[in-house]
Amino acid sequence: LEDREPESVAEAAASMGLRYVVVTSVARDDLADEGASVFARTVEALRERIEGVSVEVLTPDFNGRVELIDMVLASRPDVFGHNLETVARLTPEVRGRARYGRSLEVLAKAKSRLAGEAGKPWLVKTGLMVGMGETRAEISDTMADISATGCDLLTVGQYLRPTRRHRPVDRYLDPTEFEEIASEARALGFKEVSSGPLVRSSYRADGMFAKGNPQP
């Protein structure tokens, strides 16, 4: 571990003149707190270093440990993100040790805790990759499951095979299909949706936050 990593991230963000910062990491199951304290300290360091900065965190599932989710939320990120990534049937193949239901619980727990906070409306966000072998009906069912957690923001993008060792692309969706998915998601009540072939978790994240934030 790099003890000054939070301060280094804040300094780098300040030197680039960033006003919106997305903080993420790989899963750190090797650590007692799975990296939750580093997320929290990084949010705090960014706020101390950059006046008026907005911060989004994109976290692992922390194995569903509520105390670790609370540790991150205590730093007051503007957006708490955790990606569901794929449909229930494909989760064991695509996400390794992750669990579909556990990821939904992380989103629900974050939303329930943030909903009781006074002041600005903290937002919860997740993302899906499509084209891995899921059916259109499974996409619909997954979005309904996500909506039921109270999640505010959703990204949907085309899966692209990083290397030949990774899962091959099953299908490339037509751009019109992404538009249909976005329309369906908005009908489910998501505050903002980004859906397109090149969309990723942090795609125009500042714009999604602005549109999903009901405050003037």
Disulfide bonds with the S-S distance in Angstrom:
none
